[in-house]
Amino acid sequence: MASVTAKEIPETQGFFNEFWALCKKYYIPEYDDCFWESVNNEFTALRDKYQNVKSASGMINAFIFDDLEVRYKEMKKEAQQCQNTVTLPV
């Protein structure tokens, strides 16, 4: 099985490092517009910076739309369910 070192693919390695850092930074979605604007701005900048890395755009889209947005919708749904089941003391 063939493999490469980071020195052989420095641009791809740079993308992976920065992509992972952003994934960790934005892993827990927030409910405000500022969060989503920051996600958009930072991942767009990353995509632009590494436009020669063929997998960059697909990985970014997968993280945002298949992971982050899905978790956000699940969290939002759970929060709404909790609000609907809260009973106030009499």
C-alpha positions as CSV (number, residue, x, y, z in Angstrom):
1,M,0.0,0.0,0.0
2,A,1.4,3.3,-1.1
3,S,1.5,6.3,1.3
4,V,2.9,9.8,1.4
5,T,4.4,12.0,4.0
6,A,3.2,15.5,4.9
7,K,6.4,16.9,3.2
8,E,5.3,15.3,-0.1
9,I,1.8,17.0,0.0
10,P,2.3,20.2,2.0
11,E,-0.7,22.0,0.6
12,T,-3.1,19.1,1.4
13,Q,-1.5,18.8,4.8
14,G,-2.0,22.5,5.5
15,F,-5.6,22.2,4.5
16,F,-6.2,19.2,6.8
17,N,-4.6,21.0,9.7
18,E,-6.7,24.1,9.3
19,F,-9.9,22.2,8.4
20,W,-9.5,20.1,11.6
21,A,-8.9,23.3,13.7
22,L,-12.1,24.9,12.3
23,C,-14.1,21.7,12.9
24,K,-13.1,21.6,16.5
25,K,-13.8,25.4,16.9
26,Y,-17.3,25.1,15.5
27,Y,-18.2,21.6,16.6
28,I,-20.9,22.7,19.0
29,P,-23.5,24.7,17.0
30,E,-24.9,27.8,18.5
31,Y,-28.3,29.4,18.1
32,D,-27.3,32.9,17.0
33,D,-26.7,34.4,13.6
34,C,-23.2,35.5,14.5
35,F,-22.1,31.9,14.9
36,W,-23.3,30.9,11.4
37,E,-21.8,34.0,9.9
38,S,-18.5,33.1,11.4
39,V,-18.8,29.5,10.1
40,N,-19.6,30.8,6.6
41,N,-16.7,33.4,6.6
42,E,-14.0,31.1,8.0
43,F,-14.8,28.1,5.9
44,T,-15.2,30.2,2.7
45,A,-11.8,31.7,3.4
46,L,-10.4,28.2,3.9
47,R,-12.0,27.0,0.6
48,D,-10.6,30.0,-1.2
49,K,-7.1,29.5,0.3
50,Y,-7.0,25.8,-0.7
51,Q,-8.8,25.8,-4.0
52,N,-6.1,23.6,-5.5
53,V,-6.8,20.9,-3.0
54,K,-9.5,18.9,-4.8
55,S,-11.2,17.4,-1.7
56,A,-11.3,20.7,0.2
57,S,-14.7,21.9,-1.0
58,G,-16.4,18.5,-0.5
59,M,-15.0,18.1,3.0
60,I,-16.1,21.6,4.0
61,N,-19.6,21.1,2.6
62,A,-19.9,17.7,4.3
63,F,-18.9,19.1,7.7
64,I,-21.3,22.0,7.4
65,F,-24.3,20.5,5.8
66,D,-24.1,16.8,6.8
67,D,-22.7,17.2,10.3
68,L,-22.9,20.6,11.8
69,E,-26.3,21.6,10.4
70,V,-27.8,18.2,11.3
71,R,-26.6,18.5,14.9
72,Y,-27.9,22.0,15.1
73,K,-31.4,20.9,14.0
74,E,-31.3,18.0,16.4
75,M,-30.3,20.3,19.3
76,K,-33.0,22.7,18.3
77,K,-35.6,20.0,18.2
78,E,-34.6,18.6,21.6
79,A,-34.7,22.1,23.1
80,Q,-38.2,22.6,21.7
81,Q,-39.3,19.3,23.1
82,C,-37.9,20.1,26.5
83,Q,-39.8,23.5,26.5
84,N,-43.0,21.7,25.6
85,T,-42.7,19.2,28.4
86,V,-41.8,21.7,31.2
87,T,-44.6,22.1,33.7
88,L,-44.8,25.0,36.0
89,P,-45.4,24.5,39.7
90,V,-48.8,25.6,40.9
